[in-house]
């Protein structure tokens, strides 16, 4: 399963990274952390958010 960083997901969605972080903090999209602590969004969750936005 491919995952995207908050920054990459934001670029794909056409929003700022801060907006993507706020959506994650609000529970609008699920995130998980990689070994270095970066927040990632699973590809399927990003696709669902694309439909919503």
C-alpha positions, 0 to 999 in steps of 0.5 A: 500500500502506498502512503503519502506525506502530508506535504505530497498529499496537500500538493495532490489535493491542491491545498496547503500542508497546513490545511492537510494537517488540520484535516488530519488533526480533525479526523477528516483523514487518517494518518499513521507515522513512519519510522522517522516520525513523519505523518503519512496518509494511506493511498486509499484514504487520500483517494477517499478524501479526493472524492470528498473535496 
